[in-house]
């Protein structure tokens, strides 16, 4: 199935020990991961044995793609146009490829255990690379919070089974990819071909028809400028924009202005005194003992100060390390009790933990800190300010709501409470200003989403924003439909006039270059044709791809790229910004490198091309998985999940071929 877990992180997988998550998964889910991989959903968009993608899962995946498109382009995803271009088939093929690949790995026996899945989830959360996952572990104790995982998955519209399934597939993929990377390297002949292409040298003769040879066009008329915009309307059309009024009720803004009674600070401190101290923290390493006979060697190596990770690898295991953790933050309760009874630098003997026998080394001890009112005063004051502000803004938002429900307009209700809405826009669906391209600080994604769900003149209800104690209401002053820019808008006329002049000059240069190429084709010499344009003839000898980058600033990327795409004797043209004109050129000769030259760089090229070669191997594996698994796909169901209704489906249906005689 598709990797729904990618919404949270990409994981660098590796082994460790964490049993609590396995138990929690069994409670939250409907059995082990192995049971999740069995069975078939009847409404599958893709089915590949034990792996499948249902209509609902495909729909959620597509909705995320739509949201990403809107965020990036500032306009809704053009579904009908995209399907005409075959995007639906491409998405379905991609889903089928990934599903077949995951199924192939499972059938090949590359399947992580429930324990490994739990361990990797914990490791990813601790890595800091996935802030969304960190919330499912207690920040102080490090304990897993099943209810937090359930809430997070609910927000993502994902079931625990999908989460486990996706994570297990990612672990299998990571392990397999690492094995392929370690076990394959490019053949020498592959690297030799790459080296030959890099060291192949080319001689080129060229001259430049300068932009100055094309006279600047006269000032364009409005009709010409509008015509140019119409010609490029697919690029220049502005998305739907809206002018809006935003009323914010913000506890964050109000809190610093509030005064807190010192007695309330003292009462809070006494009521939650334990929360304002810090527990003892320890940094330690646990080394599991698969073989009790290795215990003396492990103890001795740790006592000598050797790196615990290296010591663990020497006996075929991975060290489990904890940095500045309280006793409750160590997963193995028995091992934690032993570790917190040791001194700094001490190495234990074999300790029977909850999961297996371990050797422990304590690297550092940070003593506990007793609760102190002076140290906690600033934090308690800020907390109380936040509580008071949250209550006040909630009360204010309710008063605004009551006024609106009583018949007052958006503006009148705000004025009655002494509030001034912020006037914003026009803005696009991603919240960006039409002119500056920046997002106004008063906007959030929820505010923008609410505004774009209303008609012109519409008002939203008072709604909570992403942060606690933050509320907003929106009024839509004006809805501007998608349109081309207006020449009267700031900066538009100047930009379009410049584009018109550039297009005219480029067209003129292309005409001159085509004429020069035709003259060369009729037998005129390069010298004679260059002289026609008052241009100087240039010769570049021995250009190689390996060293071409140094010429990019002088010859230009387009010209350089064209040089290495042509055959010997080929005449071609290319634009060049550094040379400020259109280049007319000929490849005079192509020189293959000698075997000794290739041999000198062969290993270097082999190493540099290894990544591309491995990607090619992985792509071949996925193609092989498609052929081996033969996943079943349902394009009609995929389109339904994407929101294609009956009318759109009728418009997209192939038109019957006309022909024949009417009877």
N, C-alpha and C positions, 0 to 999 in steps of 0.2 A: 504494500500500500504506500501512498505518498507519505513523505516524512513530516507529519504534523508537528513533530517535536522541534522542527527547525524554527518555529516561531519563538522559541526560547533561546536556543544556542546551538553552536556546533561544538561537539565534545571531543577533546583529546583523551580517548579512552585508555584505561589501565586498571589493573586489579587492586583490590583492597578488601577489608572485612567490615560489613555493616549488616547485621541481621534484623534490626528493628524495622527497616523499610519493607523487608520481605513479608513480615507479619502484617504490617499496615496495608500492603498491597492486597493481601489475601482478604482482609476485612473490607477494603474499599471496593475491590473488584469482585469478579464472580469466579474466582479460582486462580490458578497459576497462569503464567504467560503461555504455557503450553496449551492450556484449554482455550485461551483467547485465539490461538492460531488455528483452531479447528472449526469446522462448520462452514456454511456458505450462506451469504445473504441473498435473498431472492431477487432484490432490485439492484443488482450490481451494474455499475457503469463499466467496471473492469473486474474480471474474475480470473485468478491464476491459482487454482487449487486452494490452499489454506490462506492465501493472501488475496484480498479483494478490496475494491473501493465502491462503497454504496453511493446511491444518488445523493443522499444527504451529505456524505463526506466530500464528494466532488463539488457540491454546491458551496460548502464552506470554503473549500480551497479556492474556488473561482471568485467568491466574494472578497477574499483577501487580495486576490490579484486586481479586482476592480478598485478596491480601496487604495492600493498602491499606485495604480494608474492615475486615479483622481488626485492623490497627493503629489505625484510627480508632474502631472500635466495641467492641473487646475481645471479639468473638465471631465465629465462622465465618460466611462469607457464606451466607445462606439460599437456596441455589440453586433448590430446587423452588418456593418462594414467589415468588422473583424472576421465574422463568419464567412463572408464572401471571399475573404483572403485566405480562408482555410485555418484560422486560428483554432477553431474547435477541434479539427482533426489533429492539429499539432499537439494541443493539450492532451487529447485522448491518447495519442501515441506516446507522449512523454510519460503519462500515468501508467500506461501498459508496460512500458520499458522498465520503469522503477519497480512496479509490482512483480513482474516476471523475474527481475534480478533478485529481489528479496526472497521470492519463493525458491529460486534456484539455490541461493545460499542456505536456506533452511533444509532443503532436500539433501544438500551436500553435507549436512551435519554441522554447519557453522551457525550455532544457535547459543546465545548466552543464557546462562542459568538465571533464575530469579534473583539469586544472591548477587551476581555480577551486575544485573540491571540496577538493583538497589544501591550498590557501591558506586556505580558510575553517576547516578543521580546525585548522591551526596558529594562526590568529588567535583562535579560540575558546579553545584551550588557554592562550594567552598572556594572555587577558583576565582570567583568574582566576575567571570565572563558572562554570566546569565543572572542579572539582578532579579528577574522574575522568579527564578527558582530559589533564591536565597530566602524569600519570605516563607517558604514552607518548613524552615528550620528556625527554632528559637534563637534569637540573636545572642542571648546570654548563655543558655545551657547547651545549645547546639542540638537539642532534641527535635526529632521529626514531628511535624504537626499535620496529621492526616486531614484535619478539617481545613487547613490552609491549602493543601493540595487540591482537595475537592472544590474549594471555592475558586481557586485559580483556573482549574479546568472548566468549571461552569462558565466563568467569564470568557474563556476561549471557545466555548461551545464544543467541548471535547469530552468524551467519556474516559473513565480510568482505563478501560480496555484499549481504546485507541492510543492513549498516552503510553501505556506499557508496550503495546505492539510496536508503535513507532520508535520508541527508545531502543527496544530490543533489535529492531532492524538496523538502526543506526550503528549500534555496537557491532553487529555482525559485519556490516559494510566497512566500518573502520578497521576491524581486525583483518578482514580479507584484503582491503586496500593496502594496509601496512605490509602484509605478507607478500603481495604482488610487488610492491616497491622494493622490498628487501631481496626478493628472489629473482627478479628479472633485471637485466641491463641491456642496453641497445647492442645489437650485433656489430661487429667491427665494420661490416660492409655498409650498414646503415649510417654509421658515423663517417665512413669514408666518402659516401655520396654527399652528405652535408658539408664536409670539409672541402670537397671539390667545388661545390657551388659557392662556398664562402671565399675561396682563394682564386676562383676563376677571374681573370682580369679582362677589361674591355677598353678599347680605344674608341673615342667618340669625337666627331667633328660637329660643331654647331655654331649658329649665330642667333642673335636676339633681335626680334622686331620690337622696339620699345613702345611702351604705352604712349609716349609723347608723339608717336607717329600718327596716332588717331586723334583727330580734333575733338575737343569737348563738345558734346551736343548742346543745342540751344536749351534755354530754360524750358522744362516741360510744362505743358498745360495741365490743369486739374484733371481733364479727361484722360490724359496719358498716365498720370500718377494713379488715378483710380483703376485704369486698365491694368497697370502693373500689379496693383494689389489684387485685382480679380484673378490675374494670371497665377498668383501665388497664394490664393485664398486658403488653401489647405494648411499653409504655414502661418499666415498672418491673421487668420480669424481669431478674434478674442473669445474666450469662453464666456458663459453666462456670468454676469457680475451683479452684485447687490450693494445698495447703499442701506446701511442699517444703523439703528440706535441700540446701544447696549447699556443696560443698567446692571451694575454689579453690587452685590452685598457681600463684602469681603471681611471675614474675621482676621485674615492675615494683615490686611491694611489697618484695621481698627485696633488690633491688640496692643501695639506699642504705645498707643495714646491713652490707655487705661491705667488707673492707679490701683495698686493692690494693697490691701490692709496688711501690715507687718504681722499682726496676730494670725491672719489666715495662713501666712507663710509658715509660721511656727507650728500651727495645727497640722498642716499638710506634712511637715517634716516628721512630727511625732507619729502621725497616723501610718506613714509608709517609711518608717525609719530604715527598715531592712533594705529597701530599694536604693537607698542613697549611699550604701557602702559598696565595696568591691570585693568579690571572693578571691581566694588565693588562686593564682593561675600557674600553670606549669606547661613547659614545652618538653615533649618526650617522644620516644620512638618505641614501637612494639615490633618485634621480629617473630613471626610465627615459626614454630618448629614442626615441620612435617616429619622430621626424623629426630627423635630425642637424642640420638648419638651425636648430633651436631651442636648440642647445647654448650659443651666446654669450649669449643672453637669459637662460637659466636660470642660467648662471654668474654673470652680473652681478647678478641679483636675489638670489641666495644670498649673494654677497659684500657686498651692502648690508644683510644681516641680515633679509631678508624670511622669513616663515614657510615652511618647505619644503613643507608641505601645500598652502598657497595657491599657491606657485610651481608645484607639480606640476599642480594643477587648471587653471592658466592655459594649460598646454600639452596638456591633455586626458588626463592620466594621474594615478595615485595614487602618492604617496611611500611608500617602504618604510622604516620607522623602526626603529631598534634602540636600546634604553636599557640602559646598563651591561651590555654583552655582551662575552664574550671573543671572540677571533678565530674560534674554532671554532663560535661561536654565530651567525655570519652565514652565511646559506644559500648565497650566491654566493661561492665560494672565491676567484675572481679579484678580485672587488670587495672582499672582506675583506682580501686581501693589500695592495691599494692603500690602503684606509682605514687600516690599521694602520701604514702607512709615512708617514702625513700628520701634521701638527701640529694642535693644538686650534684650531678656528676656521677652518681651511684649507678651501678649495673646490677640488676637483679639476677637471681638464678631462675630456673624454669618456674613460671607462674601459670597455674591452670586457670584460664579465663573462661568466659561464657561460651566461646566458640572453639578455641583450641589453646594449646600451651604456647606461651610466648616468653621471650626474654625482653626486659624493659630497660631502657636507659633514660634517666631524667637529665635533660640538658640545662634547664633553667627553672628557677622558682621565683615567682613574683608574690611577695607577701600580701595578705588581704589588707584592705583599707577600711577603717571604722567610719561609720556615718558621721558627717561633719556639717552642721548647719551653715556655717560660713561658706563652705565650698559648694553646698547645694542650693544656696539662696537664689542665685541668678536663674538656675534652671527651674526651681519651684515657682519663682515669680513669673517667668515666661509661660509656664504651664497654666498658671491661674489666669494670666492675661488672656491666653488662648481660650480657656474655658468660658470666661466672661464674654469675650468677643463673639464666640460661637453662639452663645445664648442671645446676645443682642442682635446679631445680624439675622438670626432665625426669626426673632420677634419682628424685626423691621420688614423682612421678606413677607411675613404673614400679613402684616398691616397693608403692604402694597397689594397683596393678593386680594385682601378683603375689599379694598377700594376699587380694584378692577372688577371684582364680582358684583360690586354695588353699582356699576355702570360708568365709573370714571374711565377716561381714556388713558392710554399709556403715559402721555405727557402730563395730564392733569394729576394722575396718581403720584407720579414722581415729584411734581412740584409741591403737592400737598405735604409730602414727607421731607421736603427740602433736598431732594436728590436731583442731580444733573446727569442725564444719560450722555454717554460718549457717542459722538457721531463718527461713523467709520465708513470708508469706502469711496468709490466702488471697490469691492474685493471679490476675488474669485473663490471657488469652492475650497481651495486650500488656505484661504485667509489672507492671501497676498494682495497688497495694494496694486491697483492697475498701473500706476506711474512709477512708484519707488521699487516695487517688487518685494517690499518688506512686509512682515506680519505685525500688525499693531499689537502692542503688549496687552491690550484689554481683551484680545480675542484668545480663545482656547478652541480646541477641536470640537468640544461639545457645543460651544457658542455658535461656531460656524455651521456645524451640522444642523442645529436648530433653526438658524436663519435660512438655510437653503431648503428647509422642509416647509417653509411658509410661503403663502402667496403675497403679492404686493399689498401693503397696508395691513398685513397680518401681525398678530402679537403672539409670542410664546407664553406659556405658563412660567411661573417662577420655578426654576429647576436647579438641582444641586450640580455643581461642577465637579471636576475630578477630585479636588482636595476637600477634606472635611471642613465645614464652616464657610464654604464658598458657594454662593448662589448667583443666578443671573436671570434676566428677562430680556427678550429681544423684540424690537419692532422693525419691520421691513419697510423702509421708505420707498424704495424703487427697485424694480427688477429689470436689468438690462439683458436682453436676449443676446445670444452669440452673434457677433457681427464683425465686420472689418473695422480697423481703426478709422477714426474721423480725421481728415486732414487738418481740422482746426484744433485737434487735441495737442497738448504740449509735446514738442519734439517730433511729432509724426511727419509733418511736411518735410522737414529737413532730412530725416532718415530715408524717406521714400525717394526724395529728389536725389540724394546721394546714391541710392541703389539703382535708380534709373540711369544716372550717368555712368556708373560702373558697368551696368549691363550693356550699354551702348558701346563703351570702349572695348569690353571683352568681345562683343560681337564683331566689331571692326578688326580687332587683332586676329580673331579666328579666321575671318575672311582673308586677310593678308597672308596668314600662315598657310591656308589651304591653297592660295594662288602660288605661293613659293614652292610648296610641295608638288603642285602640278607642273611647274616649270622644271623642277629637278627631274620629274618623271619623263619629261620630253627631251631630256638630254643636256640641259644647261648645267654648267659646272656650279659647285657650291660657291666659288669665288664670285662668279658672275651674278648669281641670284642674291647673295649677301650684299653685293655692291648696289643692286637695285634698291635696297632698303637703307643704304648708307650704313650697313652694319659691318662689324669686324668679325672675321672668321676666327674661331677658337678651336684648339685641339686639347683634349684631355686624355692622357695616356695612362693605361694600367689601373683603371678604376676597379676596386674590389668591394664586394658586399661586406667583407670583414672590416674594412676601414672606411666605408661609405659615410658613416655618421659625421666624420670630420668635415665633409663637404656639404652637409645639410644647410648650414648657414649661408653658404656662398652660391650653391646651385639650386636649392629648394627641394622639398620632399617629393613633389609631383614629378619633376624632371629626373631626379635620381631614381625614383621607382620605375619610371618608363625605360630608363637605360638598361636596367637588368631584366626587362620583360621582352626585349626585342632580339631578333636574330641578326647575325652579321650581314651587313649590306642594307639593312632596313632603314628607311627614312621615316621619321615620325615627328610629331609636334607635341609640345607640352607647355603648360603655363609655369611661370617661375616668379614668385614674389620677390626673392632676393635679387634676381636679375631684372626685375621690373619690366616684364614683357612676356611675349610668346616666343618660345624657343623652337627653332627648326633644326633638327639634328639627324645624324646618320651614324650607325654603328659600323666603324671601319674594320674592326677585327675583334674576335673573341679568343683569348688564350687560355687553354686548360693548364692547371698547375701540374708540376712534375710529381712523381711518386714520393720523392724525398720531402717536398714541401708538405704534402698531405700527411706523411708519416709524423712530421714534427708536431702537428697540432691534433693528431687523431684522438689521443686520449682526452685532451682538453675539450674537444668538440663532443666526444662521447659522453663526458660528464654533464656538459651543458644541455645536451639533447635528451638526457635521461628522462627528465620530467615529461617532455612531449611524447616520448616513446611509451612511457608508462601510461599516460592518458590514452594513447592509442590502444594499448593492450586492454585497458579497462573498458574503453568503448567497444572493443571487439567482444569482450566478455558479456557486456550487456546485450549486444546483438545476438550473441550465442544463446543467451538466456531467453530472448524472445522466440528464437527458433526451437529451443528445447521445450519451453513451457507452453508455448502457443496460447497466450492468454485470450480469453473471450472478451470482446468489447461491444458496447452498445452506444453508437453515436446518437441515436434518437434520445436515449435517456440522458446522455451527457448534455445535449442541447437543452433538454427540459430543465436540467439542473442549472444551466446557465441563464435561464429565463426566456428562452425562445417560445413564444406563444404560437397559437395556430395561425394567426394572420401573418406573422413574420416567417413562419415555416412555409406558408404558401408562396410568399414573395421570394423565398430562397430556393424553392423547388425548381429544378431544371425545366425550361420551357420546352414543350414538345416541338420536334422538328417539323417545319412546314414543308409541303410538297404534295405531289399527286394531283389528280384531277377530281374536281367535285362532281358528284353524280347527281 
